[in-house]
């Protein structure tokens, strides 16, 4: 899968994409990341990307020309890519959405908004608007990271265990939560591992885990 990110702050992604499972996925050739600096598509000698909103109001809006130019540039590398826009008005992002995006054979282009938002006309070039929760962030970079992490880890070959994905939280109906888990030592600060996990009866263990979800 090819994932292209359009952002004014490319360095924000270095640590996230360059570590852990996201790095391993790229190292194994399962995913390819590309960071597109929106400033490179800015207008004029100052590479302007924002302007004041019509009708007045505080803050600045991202102009349509740079964003559309960046999307069109990304499309040259992946014509069938799905364009995502993290925004409060979007559809609530859940595990089922991550599974759907991971199952899609097309790549992703994620636009990261900034400032007070964006010129509404850019939505004509966007396939889907997604909201990661009912709160406000300073930009779309963190939502983009969340979407990337949740999708990439579902791609075949990224996680080690065969059942790692199946037993996780929110897999069946976006409501169930994974059962509690324990490791050594058996006793820690007076808190003991549940006996059912120590008896070796896999039937009882499976029944306990299901009840705990």
C-alpha positions in Angstrom: 0.0 0.0 0.0 1.2 3.5 -0.8 0.4 6.2 1.7 1.0 9.8 0.8 0.6 12.6 3.4 0.1 16.2 2.5 1.2 18.5 5.4 2.8 21.8 6.3 4.9 20.0 8.9 6.8 17.0 7.4 9.2 16.5 10.4 6.2 15.6 12.6 6.0 12.2 10.9 9.6 11.2 11.1 9.5 9.6 14.5 6.1 8.0 14.0 6.8 6.4 10.6 10.4 5.6 11.4 9.8 3.4 14.4 8.1 0.2 15.6 5.5 -1.6 13.4 5.2 1.3 11.0 8.9 1.2 10.2 8.9 -2.6 9.9 5.9 -2.5 7.5 7.9 -0.2 5.2 11.1 -2.2 5.7 9.3 -5.4 4.6 7.9 -3.7 1.5 4.3 -3.9 2.7 3.7 -0.2 2.7 5.4 2.9 1.2 5.2 6.3 2.8 5.6 9.6 1.0 5.5 13.0 2.7 4.4 15.9 0.5 5.3 19.4 1.8 2.3 21.6 1.2 4.5 24.7 1.3 6.1 23.6 -1.9 2.8 24.3 -3.6 2.4 27.7 -2.0 1.7 30.8 -4.2 4.2 33.5 -5.1 7.7 34.1 -3.9 6.6 33.6 -0.3 4.8 30.3 -1.1 1.6 31.5 0.6 -0.8 28.7 1.6 -3.3 30.6 3.7 -5.6 33.7 3.6 -8.3 35.4 5.6 -11.8 34.0 5.3 -14.6 35.7 3.4 -17.2 37.2 5.7 -14.7 37.9 8.4 -13.7 35.9 11.5 -10.5 35.0 13.4 -7.7 33.0 12.0 -6.6 32.0 8.6 -7.8 29.3 6.1 -5.8 27.1 3.9 -6.2 28.3 0.3 -7.6 25.8 -2.2 -4.9 26.1 -4.9 -2.0 24.6 -3.0 -4.0 21.7 -1.6 -5.5 20.8 -4.9 -2.1 21.0 -6.6 -0.7 18.8 -3.9 -3.5 16.2 -4.3 -3.1 16.2 -8.1 0.7 15.7 -7.7 0.0 12.8 -5.4 -2.4 11.3 -7.9 0.3 11.2 -10.5 2.1 8.6 -8.4 -1.1 6.7 -7.5 -4.1 7.6 -9.7 -6.5 5.4 -7.9 -5.6 6.5 -4.4 -8.3 7.2 -1.9 -8.2 10.9 -0.6 -8.9 11.3 3.1 -9.6 14.6 4.9 -9.5 14.5 8.8 -12.2 17.0 9.9 -14.7 17.4 12.8 -17.6 17.1 10.4 -16.4 13.8 9.0 -17.7 10.3 9.7 -16.6 9.0 13.1 -13.5 6.8 12.6 -13.8 3.4 14.1 -12.0 0.0 13.9 -14.5 -1.0 11.2 -13.3 1.9 9.1 -9.6 0.9 9.6 -10.4 -2.6 8.5 -12.2 -1.3 5.4 -9.3 0.9 4.4 -6.8 -1.8 5.0 -8.7 -4.2 2.8 -8.8 -1.7 -0.1 -6.2 -2.4 -2.7 -5.8 1.3 -3.5 -3.4 3.6 -1.7 -4.2 6.5 0.6 -3.7 10.3 0.3 -4.3 12.1 3.6 -4.6 15.8 3.6 -3.7 17.5 7.0 -5.6 20.7 7.6 -4.2 23.6 9.7 -5.0 27.0 11.1 -8.8 27.6 11.3 -9.5 25.1 8.6 -9.6 25.1 4.8 -11.5 26.5 1.9 -14.5 24.3 1.5 -14.1 23.9 -2.2 -11.2 21.4 -1.7 -13.8 18.8 -0.6 -14.5 18.3 -4.3 -11.1 16.6 -4.6 -11.6 14.5 -1.4 -13.2 11.0 -1.4 -13.9 10.8 2.3 -14.0 13.0 5.4 -13.2 11.3 8.8 -13.4 12.5 12.4 -11.3 10.7 15.1 -13.3 12.1 18.0 -15.3 15.0 19.4 -12.5 17.3 20.3 -10.4 19.9 18.5 -6.7 19.6 17.6 -4.3 22.1 16.1 -4.0 20.3 12.8 -4.6 17.1 10.9 -1.2 15.6 11.5 -2.1 13.6 14.6 -5.4 12.3 13.1 -3.4 11.3 10.0 -1.0 9.4 12.2 -3.8 7.6 14.0 -5.4 6.6 10.7 -2.1 5.3 9.3 -1.2 3.3 12.4 -4.6 1.7 12.7 -4.6 0.8 9.0 -1.0 -0.4 8.5 -1.0 -2.7 11.5 -3.9 -4.6 9.8 -2.1 -5.2 6.6 -1.0 -8.9 6.1 2.5 -9.5 7.3 2.8 -6.5 9.6 1.9 -8.1 13.0 3.7 -11.2 14.1 1.0 -13.5 15.5 -1.6 -15.1 13.3 -4.4 -14.2 15.7 -3.0 -10.9 16.9 -5.6 -8.9 15.1 -8.6 -11.2 15.6 -8.5 -11.0 19.4 -8.0 -7.2 19.8 -10.5 -4.7 21.0 -13.3 -3.4 18.8 -12.9 -6.2 16.2 -16.5 -7.6 16.0 -18.9 -4.7 16.5 -16.7 -1.7 17.5 -17.8 -2.2 21.1 -16.1 -5.2 22.5 -12.9 -4.7 24.4 -10.1 -7.2 24.7 -9.9 -9.4 27.8 -7.4 -8.6 30.6 -4.0 -10.2 30.2 -1.2 -11.1 32.6 2.5 -12.2 32.5 5.2 -13.1 35.1 5.5 -12.8 38.0 2.5 -14.7 39.3 2.3 -12.5 42.3 3.0 -8.7 42.2 2.5 -6.3 45.1 -0.1 -8.6 46.6 -2.0 -9.0 43.3 -2.2 -12.5 42.0 -2.8 -13.7 38.4 -6.3 -15.3 38.2 -6.2 -19.0 38.9 -8.0 -19.9 35.7 -5.0 -18.7 33.7 -2.7 -21.0 35.7 -4.5 -24.3 35.5 -3.7 -25.1 31.8 -7.4 -25.8 30.9 -7.7 -24.0 27.6 -11.5 -24.5 27.5 -11.9 -22.7 30.8 -9.4 -20.1 29.8 -11.3 -19.4 26.6 -14.6 -19.2 28.5 -13.1 -16.8 31.1 -11.6 -14.6 28.4 -14.9 -14.4 26.5 -16.8 -13.4 29.8 -14.2 -10.7 30.4 -14.5 -9.0 27.0 
